[in-house]
Amino acid sequence: MVFVWSQVLFVKFLFLYSLFSFTFTTSLPQIQPKCHQYESHALLQFKEGFVINKIASDKLLGYPKTASWNSSTDCCSWDGIKCHEHTGHVIHIDLSSSQLYGRMDANSSLFRLVHLRVLDLSDNDFNYSQIPSKIGKLSQLKFLNLSRSLFSGEIPPQVSQLSKLLSLDLVGFMATDNLLQLKLSSLKSIIQNSTKLETLFLSYVTISSTLPDTLANLTSLKKLTLHNSELYGEFPVGVFHLPNLEYLDLRYNPNLNGSLPEFQSSSLTKLLLDKTGFYGTLPISIGRLGSLISLSIPDCHFFGYIPSSLANLTQLTGINLNNNKFKGDPSASLANLTKLTILSVALNEFTIETISWVGRLSSLIGLDISSVKIGSDIPLSFANLTQLQFLSAKNSNIKGEIPSWIMNLTNLVVLNLGFNSLHGKLELDTFLKLKKLLFLNLAFNKLSLYSGKSSSHRTDSQIQILQLDSCNLVEIPTFIRDMVDLEFLMLPNNNITSIPNWLWKKESLQGFVVNHNSLTGEINPSICNLKSLTELDLSFNNLSGNVPSCLGNFSKSLESLDLKGNKLSGLIPQTYMIGNSLQKIDLSNNNIHGRLPMALINNRRLEFFDISYNNINDSFPFWMGELPELKVLSLSNNKFHGDIRCSSNMTCTFPKLHIIDLSHNEFSGSFPLEMIQRWKTMKTTNISQLEYRSYWKSNNAGLYYTMEDKFYSFTMSNKGLAMVYNHLQNFYRLIAIDISSNKISGEIPQVIGELKGLVLLNLSNNHLIGSIPSSLGKLSNLEALDLSRNSLSGKIPQQLAEITFLAFLNVSFNNLTGPIPQNNQFSTFKSDSFEGNQGLCGDQLLKKCKDHARPSTSNNDNDSGSFFEIDWKIVLIGYGGGLVAGVALGNSYFLQPKCHQYESHALLQFKEGFVINNLASDDLLGYPKTSSWNSSTDCCSWDGIKCHKHTDHVIHINLSSSQLYGTMDANSSLFRLVHLRVLDLSDNNFNYSKIPTKIGELSQLKFLNLSLNLFSGEIPRQVSQLSKLLSLDLGFRAIVRPKVGVFHLPNLELLDLRYNPNLNGRLPEFESSSLTELALGGTGFSGTLPVSIGKVSSLIVLGIPDCRFFGFIPSSLGNLTQLEQISLKNNKFRGDPSASLANLTKLSLLNVGFNEFTIETFSWVDKLSSLFALDISHYLSQISRN
């Protein structure tokens, strides 16, 4: 569990919406107005429509204003009512925070008060009523506030009839999904008619469109908030230039794009763009915003240097630049902003020589320098920050000891020093001197923590959240005993052996996490005294004995129960409280037996249930299909038996099922046709229907809020590997069925093709017969398909070759016959995908097809339109998947390898050289694979690691998209792993390191991928020593200059150097070569194509677009009869290429656009009957002449 600072709220930095009130007084006494009888009656009638409910208003100082309303008094004297001083008409109603509860009548008497100028109904509960269309009758309204009142539905267009409005506040209720919707047409009408608007608040209102440019016509506008309104498209830049604009809030619209303009002098005081798509650099002219108080632009796409002109903004009190790609040293821009109370510069690419200048900012209340690479002790100047309440320096490479003077920062509420290199002995009691401290994180340092002897401060502690992961603890510190306010205690990755009895008395405890420790013995049933627990994690210990039966019903608040990876036995808890909050139950990897209790059906919020690797003996729990939220069901590696079917009196819809793993059991009978037809979620690709329930929980820590992540961890087979998904919610598109290693018989039904969301399908090692259904070709998202070890017959359907993302295929050991499809992804799969089928033939098996016509390339052009946009990515995704995929999913009968100690040590040493930074990888599905690496487990089981099944040596490392950030050491311990065959470090950030020359020592390498990594410099000549290389991928910003020897590697099949614009070179004179794919697009390669390219007879893909090649296409290119894809676009080739290309009849993709060819006729293209993508852009005039 990790806690992160979500939002810091201070009195000086609080974003409040202003309420408008008016007092009408004169210096001379006047006669008080008297209420009109019909208006008094209308107000009383309105009052009667609601009841008073204290929880209907959030404001603590709210009270029922209508309680003073009665017919015996003048309505002008009623609380919240004001009348016109001359006419006596009601002109002002303020019922904000009046604890009103009920539904708003569409014909409410309120709308008879046609003289109203001010109507404020904010902070009440109108129970999801719609805003009545009759609101448009209040034509005199100047101020309308219906915010935070649980209105729902479409905002009526009649609001736009209120042409005199100065202020419109319809802000939704932030604790729910957006309830109100505003059509673009209505928004345009409001802008057109209410031209005097000064305040427009539409946060938490779904607009779901672009913003009209006419918004810039509201020249009186002072405040505009569109927070979380599902906006998209380009933000109208004219809004920034509105002459009176003071407050602009566009936060949490991730698809709203734009860049900051050149500013002139402006009245802007607050600019809030958090989590939007805004991009670009900060303009120097930002220094002209002399009134700016708050600049908040975290989680955007800004980059470049912080302009020194920012130092001119001396009124700034708050700056948040978190999680962008700013670089350089910002100290010159920030060091003299002495009014700053909030400074957040975390998660950027700053190179800061010293951070000591922060000590000058003595007014700071909140400071976040997380992931700013300090590389030194905590500066002494920080001792001047005596007002500091929030300090986060997580993952900042801080060294040395925690200084004693930090205890003088007595206002600290949050102190987060996790993931650094702090060391030394530290008495935990010392922190009790910080009387206001609520949150303390010292996780993952090199500290030796111990409890002190003094107890004089203990009863004063207010600590609510304590995170001590990996702090070398051997026991739970005793000073915790008297922390009466402690709510969350995180102690993972220590060496704690027992839990003291006093802990069971801590009734305030909500989260107790002690996973990856050395706990032994039984779980004490007294744990059920902790009635407030929301999360209990005792996973990966050595606990034994029975699971306490009370764990199912001791608390309505428990959301997550994780006991996996122990030695627990006995039964699953048999009773579960109706109305409980359980979302996750993980009891996997234990020795639990018996049956699944039917009482699990009481867990109506359950999303995740994993009982894999136990001894459960039961039939298929069809009744779990009635759980409305269940997304993950894993029953693998047990003794389940019988048919997978539904009882006749139940529907078994499993309405939200994403993943079902029934592998390695004793299920029998036919394929569960009727049941899978009901799995609706597996038929959709709609993101909103696939996302998991919100798994962030806010914890109030005084003026601060932390967010508790409740990620699910799940292990399943994927592409032949056991994959650990530590943050499963990030993989919400992962739709998977695994029924492998059972006794399922019969045919695979065609209807399985209706499950269009499927990503993984594993039916291996069963008794399936019949043909492979062609409908599988409809599964456009499928990445892994395993049908091995069955009795399937017939041909492999050509339709499977049309699955663009298929990266792993295994149909081995069946009775299949006929030719293997050769086009698209199939050309990348190796022989082990097809072995054990005597009747199959094709290039993959080195068995020519004598009696069968080779399957032609599909004419289906569903995906062809995007080919030239993605420029070879389709081909290379398949290539990597086909090459790297390992042991078949069904091959579980080999003994698991055990890691060599020196290799384990080398891997851990490599891990220590890098930090995890979620900006270091571009892939949104990337995650830190090295987080599972620790010395207490076998390295062969680590995420991304595979060992040889006989020698146990590490042979495969896949750390692609692992969010690694740091410099690659020239003598990295990685190069001691001399048995490596596969090394994939792609999509990380190695901070412009050079590729170490010692890479040449990995002489067994067959697959090397260093793409998307910010390596720099030359490819070392030692790479040309890797004589066994089959695939070399250095694409996307990897390197500068290649060595010619790379082209002559004797076994090289794939060479990818794409998108290295500073990579220069020429193609060498080729000899006979095994090269099948050459990708140089977007590089600086130049010169002519050598005649000897015709010797590369195995070439299938030639991609050299956007380079600097010139000259004629050599006729020898026509010798490359295996070529299927050629892209020559955007070079300076000339002449007529027809003689070189016309006889390449296997071509499916041809791109010759934007060159200097002089082509007399294109009729020769007709011979290329396999083409499904053709780009001859720039030659239309030549076509018209011919």
KOLGU-293980 format. One record per residue (C-alpha): residue in one letter; x, z, y. Coordinates in steps of 0.001 Angstrom, whole numbers, plus 500000, padded with zeros to 6 digits. Layout:
AXZY;...
This chain:
M500000500000500000;V501328499152503428;F500056500359506767;V500468498138509806;W499667498730513447;S496592496676514199;Q495702497677517720;V496912500364520071;L494334501605522493;F495452503552525522;V493519504643528568;K495767502478530743;F495514499502528354;L491838499713527340;F489833496514527659;L486451497698528951;Y483564495618530070;S482412496559533531;L478798497603533951;F477072496651537147;S475109499197539034;F473830499278542539;T472759502061544806;F470519501342547706;T470860503940550395;T470410504028554137;S471565506379556779;L467998507165557824;P465331508795555652;Q462803506320554253;I459574506498552329;Q460275506267548593;P458709503180546973;K455739503718544708;C455552501998541355;H452978499277540743;Q450461500397538135;Y450771497257535973;E454526497595535903;S454311501256534901;H451922500272532135;A454255497466530953;L457196499882530736;L455211502480528780;Q454005499761526426;F457630498691525908;K458622502321525205;E455941502646522537;G457539499807520538;F460628501856519704;V461659505162518206;I464584507316519240;N467440507382516710;K470756509000517628;I472756506560515490;A471203503569517246;S473831503906520016;D477592504183519563;K478381505735522908;L478810509484522465;L477428510174525926;G474314508091525319;Y470907509769525506;P467248508679525304;K466487507640528859;T462898506725528010;A462199510402527205;S461470510951530935;W458907508145531037;N455279509274531205;S452117508153532972;S451870511257535151;T454959510360537221;D455955507430539365;C457897504889537293;C460336504384540182;S461594507913539483;W462096507340535758;D465554507456534244;G467097503989534191;I464515502452536542;K465001501327540143;C462416499763542422;H462729497610545530;E462878499776548614;H460177497773550413;T457934496118547815;G458056498854545157;H458528496313542356;V460754497253539414;I463980495333539965;H466494497261537852;I466287498508534247;D469312500214532693;L468544501408529166;S472104501107527925;S472999503595525156;S469427504914525087;Q469262505340521285;L466394502852520997;Y465633501649517482;G463098498968516533;R462374495288516718;M461931493433519980;D458474491838520222;A458571488125521091;N455799488839523627;S457216492129524861;S455577493576527950;L459067493750529438;F458794490091530367;R455868490798532687;L458348492444535084;V459109489167536809;H460862490758539793;L463716492133537661;R467216491534538982;V469114493763536533;L468327494202532814;D470728496221530676;L469658496920527057;S473182497217525674;D474240499582522878;N470901500043521147;D469654498871517756;F467042496140517882;N467221495726514119;Y468270492072513989;S465457490868516262;Q465812487518517922;I466206487404521684;P462720486348522844;S462436482957524493;K460292484568527217;I463519485959528679;G463496482716530682;K460524484008532729;L462719486626534430;S463802484041536969;Q465129486587539484;L467674488100537062;K471199488412538379;F472614490722535693;L471651490484532016;N473352492665529389;L472118492562525775;S475500493341524227;R476133495367521054;S472425495756520343;L472055494055516946;F470188491039518179;S470527488103515795;G469749484418515443;E470001481653517982;I470305482562521643;P467239480863523135;P467946477893525413;Q465597479507527971;V468525481744528987;S469826478720530842;Q466757478887533120;L468137482052534733;S469777480119537550;K470498483177539707;L472622484947537093;L475851486468538299;S476615488273535030;L475657487401531445;D476819489729528659;L475706488858525121;V478685490317523256;G477871490773519568;F478431493770517376;M482066493725516254;A481534495741513056;T479470492939511475;D479735489205511039;N478630487356514150;L474876487761514379;L474182485604517406;Q474648481837517632;L474823479728520765;K474340475981520523;L476691473808522515;S473710472255524303;S472571475704525454;L476056476605526613;K476262473393528630;S472880474146530213;I473953477670531156;I477080476251532813;Q475074473570534589;N472274475820535880;S473890479221536391;T476544477970538743;K477069481337540470;L478199483147537299;E480962485643537934;T480976487263534485;L480367485468531184;F480825487578528058;L480139485750524763;S482501487507522379;Y481303487797518764;V478801485035519394;T479216482034517088;I479540478937519238;S481359476920516569;S482244473936518735;T484664472727521343;L484288474063524858;P482899471667527480;D485191470653530322;T482376471596532714;L483310475235532145;A485937474625534817;N483087474008537324;L482172477716537450;T484279478321540516;S482918481848541054;L483870482965537541;K485959486144537459;K485680487258533842;L485337485135530699;T485418486513527168;L484986484314524090;H486601486641521583;N485936485627517935;S483465482850518715;E484629480327516078;L485770477907518750;Y487905474911517895;G489518471940519550;E491448471811522797;F490731474482525402;P489803472916528780;V492913473449530856;G490932473467534106;V489669476984533310;F493162478352533973;H492915477021537511;L489583478643538436;P490331480213541831;N488713483609541192;L489466484085537497;E490784487580536785;Y490127488174533093;L490371485594530273;D489874486676526651;L490000483983523961;R491241486173521108;Y490608485521517425;N489706481844517583;P492394480513515235;N491293476881515542;L491203476886519340;N494252474964520542;G495946474536523859;S499088475139525834;L499636477084529004;P499551474896532140;E501768474896535176;F500380477856537101;Q499886478073540808;S499276481362542575;S496434483023540667;S494227486093540691;L494533486440536880;T495124490035535795;K494569489833532023;L495342486928529699;L494462487548526049;L495087484796523493;D495676486792520290;K495344484822517033;T494516481481518599;G496118478106518024;F497814478084521443;Y501291476616521231;G504295475455523215;T506657477290525509;L505828479767528245;P506050477780531488;I508468478951534145;S505506478930536531;I504048481938534688;G506163483906537125;R503660482987539843;L500911485144538279;G501804488033540511;S498617489977539732;L499024489859535953;I498689493281534337;S498285492357530684;L499753489442528704;S498718489429525059;I499596486352522970;P500418487601519444;D499888485544516276;C499937482187518074;H502331479241517827;F504470479773520910;F508193479085520675;G511320478720522773;Y512897481102525245;I511137483698527379;P511508482399530956;S513434484659533296;S510600484208535812;L508561486649533707;A510622489328535412;N508730488531538626;L505527489979537141;T506260493502538270;Q502637494619537870;L502677494060534120;T501711497121532106;G501212495462528715;I503029492633526882;N502361491606523296;L504407488653522000;N504239489573518295;N504446486990515527;N505413483831517369;K508669481876517229;F510282482946520460;K514059482931520370;G517026483945522454;D517502487298524145;P514435488410526167;S516177491346527830;A516753489564531177;S513015488817531370;L511751492238530314;A514301494897531203;N513116495450534790;L509372495560534147;T509302499277534751;K505511499620534776;L505236498548531162;T503304500939528957;I502993498537526025;L505808496309524730;S505443494412521452;V508044491784520559;A507908492038516751;L508186489176514262;N509879486534516378;E513278484838516187;F514968486778518953;T518721487281518833;I519153490531520706;E522680491831521156;T521490495240522270;I518106496902522557;S519345499812524652;W517765498325527813;V514357499411526499;G515371502949527437;R514906502021531116;L511181501467530539;S510369505151530875;S506604504565531170;L506325503081527687;I503569504486525535;G503729501883522768;L506801500004521484;D506871497572518557;I510250496007517736;S509512495385514046;S511649492636512481;V513841492432515555;K517296492455513968;I518946495349515759;G521747495926513254;S522832499244514797;D521790502857515191;I518656503772517116;P519947503576520717;L520469506889522506;S518667505428525532;F515408505697523575;A515622509436524214;N514386508620527746;L511056507366526381;T509403510747526585;Q505921509258527060;L506181507239523858;Q503221507620521516;F503747504632519239;L507131503501517885;S507364500833515204;A510803499561514243;K509922498458510735;N512268495990509032;S514648495927511988;N517939496435510149;I518422499816511803;K521422501655510432;G522855505141510660;E521007508427510504;I517719509369512144;P518923511079515344;S517932514672515988;W516819513846519546;I513880511833518175;M512202515215517644;N512151515568521438;L509699512667521695;T506895515163521411;N504123512701522321;L504728510534519263;V501563509796517331;V502863506924515174;L506450506624513902;N507186503686511620;L510823503304510523;G510167501731507127;F512291498986505537;N515581499688507288;S519046500891506278;L518750504469507485;H520731506934505417;G521750510557505196;K520060513767504146;L516895514591505995;E514780517722505972;L511195516556506008;D509994519737507673;T511797518541510791;F508983516113511546;L506529518970511766;K507971519666515193;L506157516548516368;K502823518293516823;K500895515117517719;L502283512983514909;L499542511370512795;F501410508537511052;L504898508698509531;N506541505878507558;L510091506277506220;A509634503943503236;F512409501809501753;N515438503293503417;K518481504965501870;L517491508466502874;S517786511576500751;L514706513584501624;Y514128517223500824;S511732519975501847;G513034522706504090;K512543526423503630;S510910527187506925;S507108527207507058;S506668528248510661;H505482524807511768;R503434523780508793;T499996524861509870;D500431522906513126;S500913519534511404;Q498340516841512193;I499887514134510003;Q497153512044508425;I499191509185506934;L502518509746505177;Q504410506858503612;L507562507735501638;D507985504769499289;S511417504474497691;C512851507588499326;N514746508952496289;L512174511682495727;V512151513543492406;E509190515738493308;I506300515731495741;P507650517559498792;T506237521070499084;F505823520838502855;I502862518539502158;R500922521470500709;D499819522855504059;M499123519522505763;V495439520215506149;D494669516865507816;L496558514613505378;E494407511642504369;F496792509081502873;L499850509931500787;M501984507000499589;L504901507796497267;P505562504591495242;N508957503645493814;N510419507131493559;N511392509195490529;I508662511837490677;T507982513345487243;S504948515571487837;I502121516323490266;P501874519946491431;N498547521738490964;W498241522538494657;L497711518856495402;W494314518916493642;K493093521247496398;K493725518761499209;E490108517793499740;S490937515707502826;L492980513233500755;Q491548509701500797;G494458507707499423;F496889508891496727;V499433506299495591;V502218507311493189;N502810504053491318;H506222503100489884;N507409506652489353;S508266508690486239;L505098510728485806;T504640512050482273;G502004514002480371;E498264513778480801;I496277513151483964;N494982516516485091;P491130516486485181;S491442518517488384;I492144515193490060;C488360514855490219;N488321517663492814;L489515515090495350;K486004514063496356;S487129512075499407;L489449509685497526;T488988506000498277;E492118504844496443;L493881506297493405;D496960504476492119;L498984506037489285;S500084502693487824;F503411502042486141;N504309505550485046;N504615507172481613;L501279508969481597;S499678509578478209;G496574511178476757;N492972510294477524;V491675508882480787;P489734511788482363;S486063511093481770;C485176512307485269;L487012509411486982;G483917507233486870;N481578509546488693;F483470512197490637;S483237510440494012;K480926507949495686;S483729506963498039;L486312505795495443;E486979502075495965;S490091501412493917;L491160502934490576;D494512501682489248;L496010503223486093;K497704500146484636;G501086500199482954;N500930503654481352;K500441504934477779;L496900506156478217;S494590506242475221;G491020507224474410;L487949505640475937;I487183504075479293;P485199506560481427;Q481632506256480188;T479565507219483244;Y479514505756486764;M477552507091489696;I474754504862490951;G475560503656494463;N479321504142494085;S481889502185496071;L484208500974493296;Q485621497539494047;K488620497563491706;I489215498998488242;D492562498211486619;L493290499899483277;S495481497124481876;N498594497657479782;N497602500924478101;N496412501953474620;I492714502392475445;H490279501677472605;G486555501722471918;R483955499585473665;L483179498736477273;P480545501190478549;M477299499588479711;A477359502043482624;L479884499724484328;I476791497845485483;N476307500644488063;N479390499429489940;R477472496980492108;R480403496433494487;L482949495774491728;E485132492721492472;F488063493214490115;F488035494448486510;D491165494252484326;I491302495847480887;S493893493442479434;Y496567494534476958;N494630497372475339;N492852497855472011;I489224497348473038;N487091496315470063;D483837494874471358;S481763491739471750;F481660489682474957;P480220491854477795;F477613489316478905;W475819492028480866;M478707492088483393;G477334488762484589;E474764490763486540;L477451492323488785;P476830490586492122;E480395490803493512;L482563490407490387;K485319487864491049;V488050488725488533;L487378489586484887;S490365489989482565;L489779490985478941;S492902489353477500;N495018490737474670;N492421493000473089;K490209492785469981;F487097491254471492;H485214489206468946;G482109487098468312;D480528484366470382;I481056484048474101;R477418483791474929;C474605485372476877;S471811487491475501;S468467485691475451;N466916488070477975;M469684487867480603;T470961485153482931;C474700485985482899;T475206484137486158;F478487485828487178;P477505484676490704;K480931485070492364;L483330484709489435;H486735483242490392;I488916484131487430;I488022484851483811;D490814485543481312;L489635485999477724;S492902484900476095;H494465486443473002;N491351487900471446;E489243487028468402;F486374485226470076;S484771482582467890;G481862480167467924;S481413477108470062;F482493476527473631;P480280478643475996;L478487475630477453;E475319477263478794;M477184480117480422;I479747478088482349;Q476955475913483736;R475774479004485652;W479152479791487251;K478265478465490688;T481352479703492526;M483563477600490269;K481642474524491416;T482421474958495096;T485429474356497320;N483745475948500346;I486167478534501724;S483456480816503087;Q482012481124499590;L485391481769497989;E486865484443500231;Y487054487964498910;R485248490846500546;S487231492159503520;Y490072494175502067;W491347495742505267;K490259499246506090;S490715500728509549;N491960504288509808;N491399506058513074;A494527507870514189;G493485509188517546;L494088506428520089;Y495692504290517369;Y494353502295514518;T496220501428511377;M495042499011508752;E495222499796505082;D495715496766502879;K493877496901499567;F495371493898497842;Y494709493241494188;S497614492591491822;F496923490355488846;T499000488705486118;M497982485561484272;S499527482445482757;N500015479602485195;K501859476374484427;G503473477902481370;L504695481020483156;A503397484562483442;M502636484711487168;V502145487962489068;Y499790487572492037;N500556490681494083;H498202489707496892;L495426488030494968;Q493064487905497945;N495439485423499587;F494798483143496609;Y491049482932497120;R491145479265496070;L492529480268492657;I489683479423490283;A490792479874486678;I489475479916483112;D491756481041480289;I490199481199476807;S493462480452474979;S494515481958471644;N491064482621470214;K489011480900467482;I486735478756469634;S485473475685467789;G483486472559468516;E483948470039471324;I484863470515474962;P481636469622476826;Q481545466979479541;V479866469450481936;I483178471230482425;G483876468475484945;E481248470043487199;L483493473076487873;K485119471254490775;G486879474320492130;L488980474822488970;V492710475153489575;L493792476445486142;L492196475635482776;N493740476893479546;L491947476246476257;S495076476158474082;N495521477565470613;N491889477357469461;H489989475218466921;L488607472626469332;I487816469143468018;G486607465842469420;S488013463958472369;I489308465169475720;P486325464718478070;S486908462111480749;S484957464331483177;L488100466448483566;G489233463707485929;K486659464999488442;L488550468295488804;S490383467228491936;N491862470714492546;L493228471144489033;E496921472064488962;A497405473219485363;L495689471988482194;D496632473274478741;L494796471914475701;S497682472350473260;R497444473569469661;N493917472425468898;S492577469575466755;L491628467197469553;S491594463484468734;G491231460140470469;K493040458887473537;I494153460763476616;P491567459702479245;Q492991457521481975;Q490918459593484442;L493357462517484076;A495981460436485850;E493802460538488967;I494107464309489426;T496431464335492412;F497556467971492214;L498065468191488446;A501518469745488146;F501390471048484572;L499921469368481513;N500219470328477855;V498323468464475145;S500939469015472450;F500152469641468786;N496791467914468536;N495719464684466787;L495763462460469865;T496457458737469576;G497156455757471762;P499277455247474869;I500099458018477325;P498991457066480862;Q502102456147482838;N500976456130486439;N500765458875489092;Q501454462402487838;F501825461421484193;S505133459708484861;T506588463123485732;F505607464993482563;K508209465337479820;S508049464992476084;D507161468644475392;S503796468011477061;F502893465503474331;E504886466398471206;G503160467064467897;N500725464139468266;Q501840461553465711;G499615458837467113;L500728459063470756;C503171456591472243;G504746456035475622;D507906456430477656;Q507669460238477602;L508096460275473817;L510644457436473745;K508175455705471436;K507090452236472427;C503408451366472253;K503307448359469913;D499646448184469063;H498158449313472344;A498061447754475764;R499708449975478312;P497034451612480503;S496813449952483853;T497119451857487066;S493736453129488175;N491982451174490860;N490317454332492079;D491308454579495742;N489775457959496594;D493128459370497627;S494893456220498682;G493869456489502291;S496024459519502901;F499149458227501177;F500995456979504219;E500063460086506159;I501546462463503615;D504443460057502913;W505466460629499311;K504310464258499051;I501805463304496359;V504559461907494188;L506998464731494684;I504489467529494074;G503819466080490688;Y507469465446490023;G508430469058490620;G505564470379488544;G506263468111485629;L509981468841485601;V509966472578486029;A507015473547483874;G508221475615480946;V506921477045477713;A503331476239476802;L500749478880477597;G499947479346473933;N503531480020472847;S503317483784472929;Y504775484457469539;F508427484560470618;L510057487913471287;Q510359488621474965;P513964488233476210;K515824491242477561;C517889490804480681;H521672491174480712;Q522652494105482894;Y525203492195484993;E522637489488485735;S520049492078486737;H522599493628489088;A523498490240490563;L519849489477491308;L519261492858492960;Q522409492380495045;F521094488970496141;K517730490539497039;E519420493167499236;G520925490411501386;F517554489354502760;V514511490798504440;I510917489727503993;N509402487953506996;N506021486247506609;L507141483635509174;A510049482573506976;S507808480418504749;D505383477719505840;D503236477776502720;L500152479918503444;L500035480890499771;G503652482037499750;Y504398485666498990;P507528487854498552;K508345487350494874;T511363489653495082;S509093492622495829;S508604493021492061;W512352493240491447;N513605496749490746;S516200498314488476;S513650500150486348;T512217496951484812;D513668494086482799;C514720491262485107;C513293488716482640;S509852490027483612;W510432489719487367;D508431487312489428;G510221483957489667;I512704484693486867;K512840483204483359;C515380483970480652;H516504481970477652;K514396482876474650;H517450483295472388;T520449484261474563;D518462486281477160;H520505484785480014;V518743484056483296;I518176480296483295;H515401479809485846;I514978481166489387;N511992480080491442;L511912481835494815;S510102479046496636;S507955480241499572;S509110483834499051;Q509361484688502778;L513121485365502524;Y514942485625505839;G518676486047506276;T522054484367505972;M523288483093502615;D526589484771501759;A529355482314500850;N530162484590497898;S526551485352496997;S526076487172493703;L523631484399492821;F526548482223491790;R527513484641489038;L524438483464487111;V526360480621485481;H523686479874482880;L521131478780485491;R519294475538484789;V516673475733487536;L517227477048491071;D514429476685493614;L514956478422496982;S512741476054498952;D510595477063501945;N512510480144503082;N514642480731506172;F518364481003505576;N519015481052509305;Y521284477999509514;S523649479204506780;K525903476669505136;I525234475807501516;P527996477819499766;T530691475824497988;K530355478147494996;I527169476337494089;G529481474097492108;E530028476968489644;L526429476615488401;S527508473880486024;Q524366474040483869;L521968473287486748;K519401470597486087;F517024471214488976;L518132472282492463;N515682472586495364;L516964473853498724;S514423472044500892;L512633473540503927;N515261476246504299;L517127475845507593;F520463475317505887;S522961473545508115;G526238471683507831;E527385469373505079;I526343469198501494;P529454470695499908;R531390468257497722;Q531048470764494875;V527433469633494447;S528811466407493030;Q530341468511490217;L526863469431488923;S526946466698486331;K523774467840484559;L521558467659487651;L518305465810487107;S516652466700490413;L518188467458493816;D515865468224496737;L517431468967500113;G514562467660502217;F512970468961505407;R515624470357507763;A518061471326505026;I521383469699505911;V523348467447508270;R525741465224506307;P525754464255502626;K528732463538500423;V528693460122498775;G529439461769495421;V525871463079495317;F524608459549494700;H526863459209491667;L525774462296489738;P525487460805486233;N522124462297485225;L520406462570488593;E516804461399488498;L515399462729491800;L517215462832495139;D515158464051498093;L516804464371501502;R513707463694503627;Y513116464863507188;N516666465801508114;P516812463822511367;N520488464709511945;L521493463650508450;N523517460452508765;G525038458213506141;R524947454908504313;L523898454031500822;P526956453600498566;E527771450856496113;F525700451835493104;E526716451575489490;S524246451904486658;S522232455045487458;S519521457288486002;L517936457689489457;T514131457347489353;E513188458615492834;L515130458257496082;A513518459791499196;L515363459502502519;G512429459243504941;G512941460652508436;T516741460854508199;G519508459155510184;F520587456935507272;S521596453499508499;G523186450231507457;T522017447582505041;L520650448005501553;P523596447240499249;V523185444389496762;S524183446893494079;I520870448710494522;G519640446237491932;K521686448156489333;V519490451251489703;S517158449837487077;S515280453096486359;L514129453488489988;I510377454178490272;V510109455413493866;L512102454163496874;G511133455938500089;I513255455154503148;P510762455087506063;D511648456109509623;C515408455602509193;R517878453195510842;F518295450570508137;F518575446934509178;G519366443494507794;F517854441525504932;I516254442967501803;P518634441970498986;S517077439741496326;S518549442099493719;L515744444510494593;G513588442215492511;N515510443424489433;L513971446898489786;T510952446059487661;Q510033449726487119;L509390450266490831;E505900451645491506;Q506228452796495107;I508197451399498057;S508103452510501677;L510371450620504093;K508315451242507218;N509718451731510710;N513245450371510192;K514772447109511461;F514688445003508338;R514333441291508977;G513855438028507175;D511241437352504504;P511109440067501814;S508751438152499523;A511505436949497146;S512598440545496648;L509143442054496243;A506769439466494826;N507627440087491158;L507469443894491231;T504144443860489420;K504048447606488760;L503869448412492456;S500946450681493296;L502138451534496831;L503799449137499254;N504565449918502904;V506583447382504924;G504986448106508315;F506840448161511653;N509976446170510825;E511259442807512108;F510254440717509116;T509317437070509632;I506798436502506868;E505366433035506426;T502692434022503951;F501313437142502305;S499748435294499397;W502419436703497064;V500840440135497500;D497969438861495318;K500303439080492320;L500624442826492782;S497379443598490998;S498191447289490540;L498344448015494286;F496034450733495559;A497795451285498916;L499185448546501162;D500526448848504709;I501537445628506473;S500948446986509984;H502588444988512789;Y502169441668510964;L498503440982511713;S499381438109514000;Q501429436511511256;I498517436924508838;S496146435256511277;R498477432270511610;N498675431911507864;
